[in-house]
Amino acid sequence: MSVNNKILFVVSFMILFLFGQTASAQQANAITAEKGSVSGLSSEKGKSELYSKFRDRRCTSMTIDKCDCPDAREMRAYIDALIEMGADKDEIFFKVAKKFTPNTIVDEKMKARVEARLIKETKGKRPQIILEPISLNFGEVSKKEGQIEKIFKLYNKGNDRLIITNIKVSCSCVTVSLVTGENKSPYFGIQGAPSGWQAVIEPGKSGELQVIVDLNHPSIAVGKLIRDITINSNDIINPEVSLRIEGEVTN
C-alpha cells in the first residue's frame, strides 16, 4: 500500500469513527429527551397541562382540568393510568381518542392526526354513523298533550356494518326505540340498553330512532325543556354521538 493510500485509509477510518460517535450521541440524547418528556408528564404540572388538551364529552365548553363531572374524572383517571404505564404524549392522545372519541381533543391539528391514525387502522373499511337531525326544537307544547313522539334518522354512510351497542337518555321522562328494517328494539330509558344488546345497520342502510317525551312526568316543569339522547356504536371516529330535543313547556 502506498503512503498516499495509507493516509487516505486513516482519514476515511477517522471520519467513519467520528460519524458513528455523533450518531450514537444523537440517539442517546433522543432517548434521554423522550424519557424526560414522559417522566415530566407524571408531575402535577405535567398532568394539568395534559388535562387542558382535552374536553369533556358532556361539558364541551370546559377542559377536563377545570371540570369535575363524572366523565371528566374518568378521563383524568385513564390518562393517569397511561402515564403510569410510560405512554408518551402521542400515544396518550391516540388512546384517549379511541376510548372517549376524537372530539375530546381540543387542538384541531392533533385531532386530525389522531383521526388519520384511527382510519389507517381500519384499512379503509369502517362504518360511519350519521344522525339527522342532530337537534330538534318542537317549540311550545302544553303538558296537556301528554306524550309526544319525534323521529330521528340514523344512517350508516360507511362501508362496513354499523353496530349500535347502547342508547340512553338524560332523563327518565324520555324513552327511545330503534327501528331497523322489521326489527324494533324495546324502549330504552336513563339506564340505557341491557348488557349484550346490539342492533346492526348495514352499509348504505338506515334506521329510525323513535323518541317519546312524557310531558306529564314529574321531572318536567313549565318552562324550557332540554333533553339529550346518546348512541354508542363501533364507528371508530364517532363511537358516541348525541342528539338533543328541546322546547317550551306550558300548562
RAMOPE-V794964 format. One record per backbone hydrogen bond with DSSP energy under -0.5 kcal/mol. NH is the residue of the N-H (numbers start at 1). CO is the residue of the C=O. Records with the same first field share a line. If there is no record, write none. Layout:
NH: CO + CO
This chain:
6: 2
7: 3
8: 4
9: 5
10: 6
11: 7
12: 8
13: 9
14: 10
15: 11
16: 12
17: 13
18: 14
19: 15
20: 16
21: 17
22: 18
23: 19
24: 20
25: 21
26: 22
27: 23
28: 24
29: 25
30: 26
31: 27
32: 28
33: 29
34: 30
35: 31
36: 32
37: 33
38: 34
39: 35
40: 36
41: 37 + 38
42: 38 + 39
43: 40
47: 43
48: 44
49: 45
50: 46
51: 47
52: 48
53: 50
54: 51
55: 104
56: 59 + 62
60: 58
62: 59
64: 51 + 54
66: 63
67: 63
73: 69
74: 70
75: 71
76: 72
77: 73
78: 74
79: 75
80: 76
81: 77
82: 78
83: 79
84: 80
85: 81
86: 83
87: 82
92: 88
93: 89
94: 90
95: 91
96: 92
97: 93
98: 94
99: 95
100: 96
101: 97
102: 237
104: 101
105: 102
106: 53
111: 107
112: 108
113: 109
114: 110
115: 111
116: 112
117: 113
118: 114
119: 115
120: 116
121: 117
122: 118 + 119
123: 120
124: 119
125: 122
126: 124
130: 155
132: 153
136: 244
138: 136 + 246
141: 248
143: 250
145: 142
146: 143
147: 145
148: 213
150: 211
152: 209
153: 132
154: 207
155: 130
156: 205
157: 128 + 155
159: 126
160: 126
162: 201
163: 161
164: 162 + 199
165: 163 + 232
166: 232
168: 230
169: 189
170: 228
174: 171
175: 212
176: 188
177: 210
179: 177 + 208
180: 178 + 183
183: 180
185: 178
188: 176 + 186
192: 189
197: 194
199: 164
201: 162
204: 156
205: 202
207: 154
208: 179
209: 152
210: 177 + 208
211: 150 + 209
212: 175 + 210
213: 148
214: 173 + 212
215: 146 + 213
217: 214
220: 217
221: 219
223: 249
225: 247
227: 245
229: 243
230: 168
231: 241
232: 166
233: 239
234: 163
236: 234
241: 231
243: 229
244: 134
245: 227
246: 136
247: 225
248: 139
249: 223 + 247
250: 141
